[in-house]
Amino acid sequence: MVTMGTRVYLARLAGLPVFDPNGDRVGRVRDAVVRLRTTNRPPQVVGLVAEMALRRRIFLPIGRVTSMDSEAVVLASGVLNLRRFEKRPNELLVVEDLLDRRVTVMPDDGDGPGTPSTVVDIGMDLNRSNEWLVTRVAVRGLTGRLSRRGHVFQAEFDRVRGLIGPTDTQGTSNLLALLEQMKPADMANALQDLPDARRNEVAAALSDRTLADVLEELPEHDQVEILVHLGRERAADVLERMDPDDAADLLAELPQAEQTVLLDLMEPDEADPVRQLMNYRPGTAGSVMTSEPVILTPDTTVAEALARIREPELSPVIAAQVFVARAPSATPSGKYLGMVHFQRLLREPPSSIVGGIVDADLEPLRPETTLAEIIKRMATYDLVAMPVIDSTRRLVGAVTVDDVLDHSLPRDWRDRDLSEIDEVTL
């Protein structure tokens, strides 16, 4: 519970769920708002920024918080203002503006040189007037000429120089540590809220695999800007880690000459399926399908099929079914025979072969099938994925429900605030 004298470290709150008094989840903490004051008094923490559904970031006054610990933040009952949060000129965000900032920690007695450090966290305490004030700064000392990482220690706010005010020396390591605890979609949302320069810097510091996952969750204009700032060699490496259909969609946003350069820099085995997808007409099954569904030969056992769909890198919609075809078992495969849903696999003896339990009644899509027809057929048969075959009945890919949603919604749907509600009573 929040009590007098309790110290809370604000960066640790990022990512925690926010609950109303009834235990229903309202959103998730993304940052904390610090208000600067005209005197030399420490800044005041006035509230939290929470992210609700559809990426709406709202302000939660600190007075509405009844408890906050390492598990969750709980709000008091009352009316919750759902207007989108906008930072005021005299306010700073802890994660966005202060984390990783380069500062100098002065000695206790004020004499002698200070210790170069980077900000790891900001601590706040409740005073007698029920105000939450920034009182402590957790920092990591920098040692040696190369600014190597030193030990973490705490300092009183008034001993820290360079925490408030303009800076061009804000690193990324502690913010990365926070982001890497998030799912790719949440990480993408957090990146979108950063200033452009900092977003590009943080994105560049992510691993190729993580950045690929995050790019798939971002709007096209953000994808393009981040990719351009990476440089061509690194951009090609990241494109190789993306699903071929997502990589094809991203490349389609670039000029033709840039597409050619990046495809040439990619490994041939990674570039070839992307090139194939880019050849299909927009708005067709060929343009929205993934070329890497789970494909098994008919002599594969049920036990082997279940082991295959358990692989952690597979998305839920890809792992929901297997497609059965003659060898080779990569697109374009041999003759397509049918599909088996994972629920059917669970009901069959492990030693059974998938060729004996395929569902061959569903007519596959063709690459030229329109998006409208795909939606109609998937809705009719309650499907999460459909096979796509060519004129010789070779499997060339599969259209999944997330592919259909991505291409059915407006291009800027990730940027839109789709809710018109301004307040809600908790």
C-alpha positions as a Markdown table, in Angstrom:
| # | Residue | x | y | z |
|---|---|---|---|---|
| 1 | Met | 0.0 | 0.0 | 0.0 |
| 2 | Val | 1.1 | 3.6 | -0.5 |
| 3 | Thr | 1.9 | 5.0 | 2.9 |
| 4 | Met | 3.7 | 8.0 | 4.4 |
| 5 | Gly | 7.5 | 7.6 | 4.0 |
| 6 | Thr | 7.2 | 4.9 | 1.4 |
| 7 | Arg | 9.8 | 5.2 | -1.3 |
| 8 | Val | 8.8 | 4.2 | -4.8 |
| 9 | Tyr | 11.2 | 3.8 | -7.8 |
| 10 | Leu | 9.3 | 5.0 | -10.8 |
| 11 | Ala | 11.0 | 3.2 | -13.7 |
| 12 | Arg | 10.1 | -0.1 | -11.9 |
| 13 | Leu | 6.4 | 0.8 | -12.4 |
| 14 | Ala | 6.7 | 0.8 | -16.2 |
| 15 | Gly | 4.8 | -2.2 | -17.6 |
| 16 | Leu | 2.8 | -2.9 | -14.5 |
| 17 | Pro | -1.0 | -3.5 | -14.9 |
| 18 | Val | -3.4 | -0.9 | -13.5 |
| 19 | Phe | -6.6 | -2.1 | -11.8 |
| 20 | Asp | -9.8 | -0.3 | -10.7 |
| 21 | Pro | -11.2 | -0.9 | -7.2 |
| 22 | Asn | -13.2 | -3.9 | -8.5 |
| 23 | Gly | -10.1 | -5.7 | -9.7 |
| 24 | Asp | -10.7 | -5.1 | -13.4 |
| 25 | Arg | -7.7 | -4.1 | -15.4 |
| 26 | Val | -7.8 | -0.6 | -16.7 |
| 27 | Gly | -4.5 | -0.5 | -18.6 |
| 28 | Arg | -0.7 | -0.7 | -18.1 |
| 29 | Val | 1.7 | 1.9 | -16.7 |
| 30 | Arg | 4.0 | 3.4 | -19.4 |
| 31 | Asp | 5.7 | 6.3 | -17.6 |
| 32 | Ala | 5.6 | 8.7 | -14.6 |
| 33 | Val | 5.0 | 12.5 | -14.9 |
| 34 | Val | 7.4 | 14.8 | -13.0 |
| 35 | Arg | 6.5 | 18.5 | -12.7 |
| 36 | Leu | 9.3 | 21.0 | -12.4 |
| 37 | Arg | 9.1 | 23.8 | -9.9 |
| 38 | Thr | 10.4 | 27.4 | -10.1 |
| 39 | Thr | 12.3 | 27.2 | -6.8 |
| 40 | Asn | 15.1 | 24.9 | -5.8 |
| 41 | Arg | 12.7 | 22.4 | -4.3 |
| 42 | Pro | 12.8 | 18.9 | -5.8 |
| 43 | Pro | 10.4 | 18.2 | -8.7 |
| 44 | Gln | 7.0 | 16.9 | -7.8 |
| 45 | Val | 5.6 | 13.6 | -9.2 |
| 46 | Val | 2.1 | 14.4 | -10.2 |
| 47 | Gly | 0.9 | 11.2 | -11.9 |
| 48 | Leu | 1.4 | 8.2 | -14.1 |
| 49 | Val | 0.8 | 7.7 | -17.8 |
| 50 | Ala | -1.2 | 4.5 | -18.5 |
| 51 | Glu | -1.9 | 2.9 | -21.8 |
| 52 | Met | -5.4 | 1.6 | -22.4 |
| 53 | Ala | -6.9 | -0.3 | -25.3 |
| 54 | Leu | -6.2 | 1.0 | -28.9 |
| 55 | Arg | -3.0 | 2.7 | -27.7 |
| 56 | Arg | -4.8 | 5.6 | -25.9 |
| 57 | Arg | -2.3 | 7.0 | -23.3 |
| 58 | Ile | -4.1 | 8.7 | -20.4 |
| 59 | Phe | -3.0 | 10.6 | -17.3 |
| 60 | Leu | -3.6 | 9.1 | -13.9 |
| 61 | Pro | -3.3 | 11.7 | -11.1 |
| 62 | Ile | -1.1 | 10.4 | -8.3 |
| 63 | Gly | -3.8 | 11.2 | -5.8 |
| 64 | Arg | -6.0 | 8.6 | -7.5 |
| 65 | Val | -3.5 | 5.8 | -6.7 |
| 66 | Thr | -4.4 | 3.8 | -3.6 |
| 67 | Ser | -1.6 | 1.3 | -3.8 |
| 68 | Met | 1.5 | 0.5 | -6.0 |
| 69 | Asp | 4.0 | -2.3 | -5.5 |
| 70 | Ser | 6.0 | -4.7 | -7.7 |
| 71 | Glu | 2.9 | -6.4 | -9.0 |
| 72 | Ala | 0.3 | -3.7 | -9.8 |
| 73 | Val | -1.1 | -0.2 | -9.4 |
| 74 | Val | -4.6 | 0.1 | -8.0 |
| 75 | Leu | -6.8 | 3.2 | -8.4 |
| 76 | Ala | -9.5 | 4.6 | -6.1 |
| 77 | Ser | -13.1 | 4.8 | -7.2 |
| 78 | Gly | -14.3 | 7.9 | -9.1 |
| 79 | Val | -14.4 | 9.4 | -12.6 |
| 80 | Leu | -11.4 | 8.6 | -14.8 |
| 81 | Asn | -10.5 | 11.1 | -17.5 |
| 82 | Leu | -9.8 | 9.3 | -20.7 |
| 83 | Arg | -8.6 | 12.3 | -22.7 |
| 84 | Arg | -5.3 | 11.5 | -24.4 |
| 85 | Phe | -2.3 | 12.5 | -22.3 |
| 86 | Glu | -0.2 | 15.5 | -23.5 |
| 87 | Lys | 3.0 | 16.6 | -21.7 |
| 88 | Arg | 3.0 | 20.2 | -20.6 |
| 89 | Pro | 6.0 | 22.5 | -21.0 |
| 90 | Asn | 7.0 | 22.2 | -17.3 |
| 91 | Glu | 6.7 | 18.4 | -17.1 |
| 92 | Leu | 9.2 | 15.6 | -17.8 |
| 93 | Leu | 8.6 | 11.9 | -18.2 |
| 94 | Val | 10.8 | 9.6 | -16.2 |
| 95 | Val | 11.3 | 6.8 | -18.7 |
| 96 | Glu | 11.3 | 9.0 | -21.8 |
| 97 | Asp | 13.3 | 12.0 | -20.6 |
| 98 | Leu | 15.4 | 11.0 | -17.6 |
| 99 | Leu | 16.3 | 7.3 | -17.9 |
| 100 | Asp | 19.8 | 6.8 | -19.2 |
| 101 | Arg | 20.6 | 10.5 | -19.0 |
| 102 | Arg | 24.3 | 11.4 | -18.3 |
| 103 | Val | 24.7 | 13.2 | -15.0 |
| 104 | Thr | 27.4 | 14.1 | -12.5 |
| 105 | Val | 27.0 | 13.1 | -8.8 |
| 106 | Met | 28.7 | 15.5 | -6.5 |
| 107 | Pro | 30.4 | 14.4 | -3.3 |
| 108 | Asp | 28.5 | 14.7 | 0.0 |
| 109 | Asp | 30.6 | 17.6 | 1.2 |
| 110 | Gly | 30.3 | 19.4 | -2.1 |
| 111 | Asp | 34.1 | 19.6 | -2.6 |
| 112 | Gly | 36.1 | 17.9 | -5.3 |
| 113 | Pro | 35.1 | 16.6 | -8.7 |
| 114 | Gly | 31.8 | 14.7 | -9.2 |
| 115 | Thr | 31.3 | 11.2 | -10.4 |
| 116 | Pro | 30.1 | 10.8 | -14.1 |
| 117 | Ser | 27.1 | 8.5 | -14.1 |
| 118 | Thr | 24.0 | 7.5 | -16.0 |
| 119 | Val | 20.5 | 7.5 | -14.5 |
| 120 | Val | 19.1 | 4.0 | -13.7 |
| 121 | Asp | 15.9 | 5.0 | -11.8 |
| 122 | Ile | 14.2 | 7.9 | -10.0 |
| 123 | Gly | 13.0 | 7.5 | -6.4 |
| 124 | Met | 10.1 | 9.5 | -4.9 |
| 125 | Asp | 9.0 | 9.9 | -1.3 |
| 126 | Leu | 5.7 | 11.1 | 0.2 |
| 127 | Asn | 6.2 | 14.2 | 2.4 |
| 128 | Arg | 4.0 | 15.6 | 5.2 |
| 129 | Ser | 1.9 | 17.6 | 2.7 |
| 130 | Asn | 1.0 | 14.4 | 0.9 |
| 131 | Glu | 3.1 | 15.4 | -2.1 |
| 132 | Trp | 5.3 | 12.8 | -3.9 |
| 133 | Leu | 8.7 | 14.4 | -4.5 |
| 134 | Val | 11.8 | 13.3 | -6.4 |
| 135 | Thr | 14.2 | 12.7 | -3.5 |
| 136 | Arg | 16.7 | 10.0 | -4.8 |
| 137 | Val | 18.3 | 9.2 | -8.1 |
| 138 | Ala | 19.7 | 5.7 | -8.7 |
| 139 | Val | 22.7 | 5.9 | -11.0 |
| 140 | Arg | 25.4 | 3.7 | -12.5 |
| 141 | Gly | 28.9 | 5.2 | -12.2 |
| 142 | Leu | 31.0 | 5.5 | -15.3 |
| 143 | Thr | 34.7 | 4.7 | -14.8 |
| 144 | Gly | 37.7 | 5.1 | -17.0 |
| 145 | Arg | 38.3 | 7.1 | -20.2 |
| 146 | Leu | 36.0 | 4.8 | -22.1 |
| 147 | Ser | 33.1 | 5.4 | -19.7 |
| 148 | Arg | 32.9 | 1.8 | -18.8 |
| 149 | Arg | 29.9 | 0.6 | -16.7 |
| 150 | Gly | 30.5 | 0.9 | -12.9 |
| 151 | His | 28.5 | 0.0 | -9.9 |
| 152 | Val | 24.9 | 1.2 | -9.1 |
| 153 | Phe | 24.4 | 3.6 | -6.2 |
| 154 | Gln | 21.9 | 6.1 | -4.9 |
| 155 | Ala | 22.3 | 9.8 | -4.5 |
| 156 | Glu | 20.1 | 12.5 | -3.0 |
| 157 | Phe | 18.4 | 14.6 | -5.7 |
| 158 | Asp | 20.3 | 17.8 | -4.8 |
| 159 | Arg | 23.7 | 16.1 | -5.4 |
| 160 | Val | 22.9 | 15.2 | -9.0 |
| 161 | Arg | 23.9 | 17.7 | -11.7 |
| 162 | Gly | 22.5 | 17.6 | -15.2 |
| 163 | Leu | 19.3 | 15.7 | -14.4 |
| 164 | Ile | 17.1 | 18.6 | -15.4 |
| 165 | Gly | 17.5 | 20.6 | -18.5 |
| 166 | Pro | 18.4 | 20.0 | -22.2 |
| 167 | Thr | 20.8 | 17.2 | -22.9 |
| 168 | Asp | 22.3 | 15.4 | -25.9 |
| 169 | Thr | 23.9 | 12.7 | -23.7 |
| 170 | Gln | 21.0 | 10.3 | -23.1 |
| 171 | Gly | 21.9 | 6.6 | -23.6 |
| 172 | Thr | 19.7 | 3.6 | -24.1 |
| 173 | Ser | 20.8 | 0.7 | -21.9 |
| 174 | Asn | 18.3 | 1.1 | -19.0 |
| 175 | Leu | 15.4 | 1.9 | -21.4 |
| 176 | Leu | 16.3 | -1.2 | -23.4 |
| 177 | Ala | 16.2 | -3.3 | -20.2 |
| 178 | Leu | 12.6 | -2.1 | -19.6 |
| 179 | Leu | 11.5 | -2.6 | -23.2 |
| 180 | Glu | 12.9 | -6.1 | -23.4 |
| 181 | Gln | 10.5 | -7.2 | -20.7 |
| 182 | Met | 7.5 | -6.2 | -23.0 |
| 183 | Lys | 5.8 | -8.1 | -25.8 |
| 184 | Pro | 6.6 | -6.8 | -29.3 |
| 185 | Ala | 3.3 | -5.0 | -29.7 |
| 186 | Asp | 3.8 | -3.2 | -26.3 |
| 187 | Met | 7.4 | -2.4 | -27.2 |
| 188 | Ala | 6.2 | -0.9 | -30.5 |
| 189 | Asn | 3.7 | 1.3 | -28.7 |
| 190 | Ala | 6.4 | 2.5 | -26.3 |
| 191 | Leu | 8.7 | 3.4 | -29.2 |
| 192 | Gln | 6.0 | 5.3 | -30.9 |
| 193 | Asp | 5.7 | 7.6 | -27.9 |
| 194 | Leu | 9.4 | 8.5 | -27.9 |
| 195 | Pro | 10.8 | 11.6 | -29.8 |
| 196 | Asp | 11.9 | 10.6 | -33.3 |
| 197 | Ala | 15.7 | 10.8 | -32.6 |
| 198 | Arg | 15.5 | 8.8 | -29.4 |
| 199 | Arg | 13.1 | 6.2 | -31.0 |
| 200 | Asn | 15.6 | 5.7 | -33.8 |
| 201 | Glu | 18.5 | 5.4 | -31.4 |
| 202 | Val | 16.7 | 2.9 | -29.2 |
| 203 | Ala | 15.5 | 0.9 | -32.2 |
| 204 | Ala | 19.0 | 0.6 | -33.6 |
| 205 | Ala | 20.2 | -0.8 | -30.2 |
| 206 | Leu | 17.7 | -3.7 | -30.3 |
| 207 | Ser | 18.8 | -7.1 | -31.6 |
| 208 | Asp | 17.9 | -7.9 | -35.2 |
| 209 | Arg | 15.3 | -10.5 | -34.1 |
| 210 | Thr | 13.7 | -8.2 | -31.6 |
| 211 | Leu | 13.6 | -5.2 | -33.9 |
| 212 | Ala | 12.1 | -7.4 | -36.7 |
| 213 | Asp | 9.3 | -8.4 | -34.3 |
| 214 | Val | 8.7 | -4.7 | -33.3 |
| 215 | Leu | 8.7 | -3.4 | -36.9 |
| 216 | Glu | 5.9 | -5.8 | -37.7 |
| 217 | Glu | 3.8 | -4.1 | -35.1 |
| 218 | Leu | 4.5 | -0.5 | -36.2 |
| 219 | Pro | 2.7 | 1.7 | -38.7 |
| 220 | Glu | 4.3 | 1.9 | -42.2 |
| 221 | His | 5.7 | 5.4 | -41.8 |
| 222 | Asp | 7.5 | 4.5 | -38.6 |
| 223 | Gln | 8.8 | 1.3 | -40.1 |
| 224 | Val | 10.3 | 3.2 | -43.0 |
| 225 | Glu | 11.9 | 5.9 | -40.9 |
| 226 | Ile | 13.5 | 3.4 | -38.6 |
| 227 | Leu | 14.7 | 1.2 | -41.4 |
| 228 | Val | 16.3 | 4.2 | -43.2 |
| 229 | His | 18.2 | 5.3 | -40.1 |
| 230 | Leu | 19.6 | 1.8 | -39.6 |
| 231 | Gly | 21.8 | 1.9 | -42.7 |
| 232 | Arg | 21.5 | -0.5 | -45.6 |
| 233 | Glu | 23.6 | -3.4 | -44.2 |
| 234 | Arg | 21.8 | -3.5 | -40.9 |
| 235 | Ala | 18.4 | -2.9 | -42.6 |
| 236 | Ala | 19.0 | -6.0 | -44.7 |
| 237 | Asp | 19.8 | -8.1 | -41.7 |
| 238 | Val | 16.6 | -7.0 | -39.9 |
| 239 | Leu | 14.5 | -7.7 | -43.0 |
| 240 | Glu | 15.9 | -11.2 | -43.1 |
| 241 | Arg | 14.5 | -11.8 | -39.6 |
| 242 | Met | 11.0 | -10.6 | -40.5 |
| 243 | Asp | 8.3 | -12.9 | -41.8 |
| 244 | Pro | 8.5 | -12.7 | -45.6 |
| 245 | Asp | 5.1 | -11.2 | -46.0 |
| 246 | Asp | 5.8 | -8.4 | -43.5 |
| 247 | Ala | 9.2 | -7.8 | -45.1 |
| 248 | Ala | 7.5 | -7.6 | -48.5 |
| 249 | Asp | 4.9 | -5.1 | -47.2 |
| 250 | Leu | 7.7 | -2.9 | -45.7 |
| 251 | Leu | 9.8 | -3.0 | -48.9 |
| 252 | Ala | 6.8 | -2.0 | -50.9 |
| 253 | Glu | 6.8 | 1.3 | -49.0 |
| 254 | Leu | 10.3 | 2.2 | -50.3 |
| 255 | Pro | 11.4 | 3.5 | -53.7 |
| 256 | Gln | 12.1 | 0.8 | -56.3 |
| 257 | Ala | 15.8 | 1.5 | -56.4 |
| 258 | Glu | 16.0 | 1.1 | -52.6 |
| 259 | Gln | 14.0 | -2.2 | -52.8 |
| 260 | Thr | 16.5 | -3.6 | -55.2 |
| 261 | Val | 19.5 | -2.6 | -53.1 |
| 262 | Leu | 18.1 | -4.1 | -49.9 |
| 263 | Leu | 17.0 | -7.4 | -51.6 |
| 264 | Asp | 20.5 | -7.8 | -53.1 |
| 265 | Leu | 22.1 | -7.3 | -49.6 |
| 266 | Met | 19.8 | -10.0 | -48.1 |
| 267 | Glu | 20.8 | -13.7 | -48.2 |
| 268 | Pro | 19.4 | -15.3 | -51.3 |
| 269 | Asp | 17.4 | -17.9 | -49.3 |
| 270 | Glu | 15.8 | -15.0 | -47.4 |
| 271 | Ala | 15.3 | -12.6 | -50.3 |
| 272 | Asp | 13.7 | -15.1 | -52.8 |
| 273 | Pro | 10.4 | -15.6 | -51.0 |
| 274 | Val | 10.1 | -11.9 | -50.4 |
| 275 | Arg | 10.7 | -11.2 | -54.1 |
| 276 | Gln | 8.0 | -13.8 | -55.0 |
| 277 | Leu | 5.5 | -12.1 | -52.7 |
| 278 | Met | 6.2 | -8.7 | -54.1 |
| 279 | Asn | 5.3 | -10.0 | -57.6 |
| 280 | Tyr | 1.6 | -10.6 | -56.7 |
| 281 | Arg | -1.0 | -8.0 | -57.3 |
| 282 | Pro | -2.0 | -6.0 | -54.1 |
| 283 | Gly | -5.2 | -7.0 | -52.5 |
| 284 | Thr | -4.9 | -10.7 | -53.5 |
| 285 | Ala | -4.1 | -13.9 | -51.6 |
| 286 | Gly | -0.7 | -13.9 | -53.1 |
| 287 | Ser | 0.1 | -10.4 | -51.7 |
| 288 | Val | -1.1 | -11.0 | -48.1 |
| 289 | Met | -0.1 | -14.7 | -47.6 |
| 290 | Thr | 2.8 | -16.0 | -45.6 |
| 291 | Ser | 5.2 | -18.3 | -47.5 |
| 292 | Glu | 6.3 | -20.1 | -44.4 |
| 293 | Pro | 3.3 | -22.1 | -43.0 |
| 294 | Val | 3.9 | -25.5 | -41.3 |
| 295 | Ile | 4.2 | -28.0 | -44.1 |
| 296 | Leu | 4.5 | -31.8 | -43.4 |
| 297 | Thr | 4.7 | -34.8 | -45.7 |
| 298 | Pro | 1.9 | -37.4 | -45.5 |
| 299 | Asp | 4.1 | -40.0 | -43.7 |
| 300 | Thr | 4.7 | -37.6 | -40.7 |
| 301 | Thr | 3.4 | -39.0 | -37.4 |
| 302 | Val | 0.9 | -37.1 | -35.2 |
| 303 | Ala | 3.6 | -37.0 | -32.5 |
| 304 | Glu | 6.0 | -35.4 | -34.9 |
| 305 | Ala | 3.3 | -32.9 | -36.1 |
| 306 | Leu | 2.6 | -31.9 | -32.5 |
| 307 | Ala | 6.3 | -31.4 | -31.7 |
| 308 | Arg | 6.5 | -29.2 | -34.8 |
| 309 | Ile | 3.7 | -26.8 | -33.8 |
| 310 | Arg | 5.0 | -26.6 | -30.3 |
| 311 | Glu | 8.1 | -24.7 | -31.6 |
| 312 | Pro | 8.1 | -21.4 | -29.7 |
| 313 | Glu | 9.0 | -19.2 | -32.7 |
| 314 | Leu | 5.7 | -20.1 | -34.4 |
| 315 | Ser | 2.8 | -17.6 | -34.0 |
| 316 | Pro | -0.5 | -19.0 | -32.7 |
| 317 | Val | -2.3 | -18.7 | -36.1 |
| 318 | Ile | 0.6 | -20.5 | -37.9 |
| 319 | Ala | 0.7 | -23.2 | -35.2 |
| 320 | Ala | -3.1 | -23.7 | -35.3 |
| 321 | Gln | -2.9 | -26.2 | -38.2 |
| 322 | Val | -0.5 | -28.1 | -40.4 |
| 323 | Phe | -0.6 | -28.3 | -44.2 |
| 324 | Val | 0.1 | -31.7 | -45.8 |
| 325 | Ala | 1.8 | -31.9 | -49.2 |
| 326 | Arg | 4.2 | -34.2 | -51.1 |
| 327 | Ala | 7.9 | -33.4 | -50.9 |
| 328 | Pro | 9.5 | -30.9 | -50.9 |
| 329 | Ser | 8.0 | -29.5 | -47.7 |
| 330 | Ala | 8.9 | -25.9 | -48.4 |
| 331 | Thr | 7.0 | -23.5 | -50.6 |
| 332 | Pro | 6.4 | -24.1 | -53.4 |
| 333 | Ser | 5.8 | -27.6 | -52.1 |
| 334 | Gly | 4.9 | -30.8 | -53.9 |
| 335 | Lys | 1.2 | -31.6 | -54.6 |
| 336 | Tyr | -1.1 | -30.2 | -51.9 |
| 337 | Leu | -3.1 | -32.9 | -50.1 |
| 338 | Gly | -5.0 | -31.1 | -47.3 |
| 339 | Met | -4.7 | -29.6 | -43.8 |
| 340 | Val | -5.1 | -30.9 | -40.2 |
| 341 | His | -6.2 | -28.6 | -37.3 |
| 342 | Phe | -4.2 | -29.0 | -34.1 |
| 343 | Gln | -7.4 | -30.1 | -32.3 |
| 344 | Arg | -7.6 | -33.1 | -34.6 |
| 345 | Leu | -4.0 | -33.9 | -33.9 |
| 346 | Leu | -4.7 | -33.9 | -30.2 |
| 347 | Arg | -7.5 | -36.5 | -30.6 |
| 348 | Glu | -5.4 | -39.0 | -32.7 |
| 349 | Pro | -3.0 | -41.6 | -31.5 |
| 350 | Pro | 0.6 | -40.3 | -31.6 |
| 351 | Ser | 1.7 | -43.1 | -34.0 |
| 352 | Ser | -1.0 | -42.2 | -36.6 |
| 353 | Ile | 0.2 | -40.5 | -39.8 |
| 354 | Val | -1.1 | -37.1 | -40.8 |
| 355 | Gly | -1.8 | -38.3 | -44.4 |
| 356 | Gly | -4.6 | -40.4 | -43.1 |
| 357 | Ile | -6.4 | -37.6 | -41.2 |
| 358 | Val | -6.2 | -34.7 | -43.6 |
| 359 | Asp | -9.2 | -32.5 | -44.4 |
| 360 | Ala | -9.3 | -32.3 | -48.2 |
| 361 | Asp | -12.8 | -30.9 | -48.4 |
| 362 | Leu | -11.8 | -27.2 | -48.2 |
| 363 | Glu | -11.1 | -25.7 | -51.6 |
| 364 | Pro | -7.7 | -23.9 | -51.4 |
| 365 | Leu | -7.3 | -20.3 | -52.4 |
| 366 | Arg | -5.5 | -19.2 | -55.5 |
| 367 | Pro | -2.9 | -16.4 | -55.5 |
| 368 | Glu | -5.3 | -14.2 | -57.5 |
| 369 | Thr | -8.2 | -14.7 | -55.0 |
| 370 | Thr | -9.4 | -11.2 | -53.9 |
| 371 | Leu | -9.3 | -10.1 | -50.2 |
| 372 | Ala | -13.1 | -9.8 | -50.2 |
| 373 | Glu | -13.5 | -13.4 | -51.2 |
| 374 | Ile | -10.9 | -14.5 | -48.7 |
| 375 | Ile | -12.8 | -12.7 | -45.9 |
| 376 | Lys | -16.1 | -14.3 | -47.0 |
| 377 | Arg | -14.7 | -17.8 | -47.1 |
| 378 | Met | -12.8 | -17.6 | -43.8 |
| 379 | Ala | -15.9 | -16.2 | -42.0 |
| 380 | Thr | -18.1 | -18.9 | -43.6 |
| 381 | Tyr | -16.0 | -21.8 | -42.4 |
| 382 | Asp | -14.7 | -20.2 | -39.1 |
| 383 | Leu | -11.1 | -20.5 | -40.2 |
| 384 | Val | -7.9 | -18.9 | -38.9 |
| 385 | Ala | -5.8 | -19.9 | -42.0 |
| 386 | Met | -6.4 | -21.1 | -45.5 |
| 387 | Pro | -4.0 | -22.7 | -48.0 |
| 388 | Val | -2.9 | -21.0 | -51.2 |
| 389 | Ile | -2.0 | -23.2 | -54.2 |
| 390 | Asp | -0.8 | -22.5 | -57.7 |
| 391 | Ser | -2.1 | -23.9 | -61.0 |
| 392 | Thr | -0.3 | -27.2 | -60.5 |
| 393 | Arg | -1.7 | -27.6 | -57.0 |
| 394 | Arg | 1.6 | -26.9 | -55.3 |
| 395 | Leu | 1.2 | -25.1 | -51.9 |
| 396 | Val | 2.7 | -21.6 | -52.2 |
| 397 | Gly | 1.6 | -20.2 | -48.9 |
| 398 | Ala | -1.2 | -19.6 | -46.4 |
| 399 | Val | -3.4 | -16.7 | -45.6 |
| 400 | Thr | -3.9 | -16.2 | -41.9 |
| 401 | Val | -6.6 | -14.2 | -40.1 |
| 402 | Asp | -4.0 | -11.6 | -38.9 |
| 403 | Asp | -2.9 | -11.1 | -42.5 |
| 404 | Val | -6.5 | -10.4 | -43.4 |
| 405 | Leu | -7.0 | -8.0 | -40.5 |
| 406 | Asp | -3.8 | -6.1 | -41.3 |
| 407 | His | -4.9 | -5.6 | -44.9 |
| 408 | Ser | -8.6 | -4.9 | -44.2 |
| 409 | Leu | -8.2 | -2.2 | -41.6 |
| 410 | Pro | -7.3 | 1.4 | -42.7 |
| 411 | Arg | -3.6 | 1.9 | -43.4 |
| 412 | Asp | -3.2 | 4.2 | -40.4 |
| 413 | Trp | -5.3 | 2.1 | -37.9 |
| 414 | Arg | -2.3 | 1.8 | -35.5 |
| 415 | Asp | -2.2 | 5.6 | -35.3 |
| 416 | Arg | -5.9 | 6.1 | -34.8 |
| 417 | Asp | -7.7 | 6.9 | -31.5 |
| 418 | Leu | -10.9 | 4.9 | -32.3 |
| 419 | Ser | -12.7 | 5.6 | -29.0 |
| 420 | Glu | -14.8 | 8.7 | -28.5 |
| 421 | Ile | -15.3 | 8.2 | -24.7 |
| 422 | Asp | -13.9 | 11.0 | -22.7 |
| 423 | Glu | -14.4 | 9.7 | -19.2 |
| 424 | Val | -15.5 | 6.6 | -17.3 |
| 425 | Thr | -16.5 | 5.9 | -13.7 |
| 426 | Leu | -14.6 | 3.4 | -11.7 |
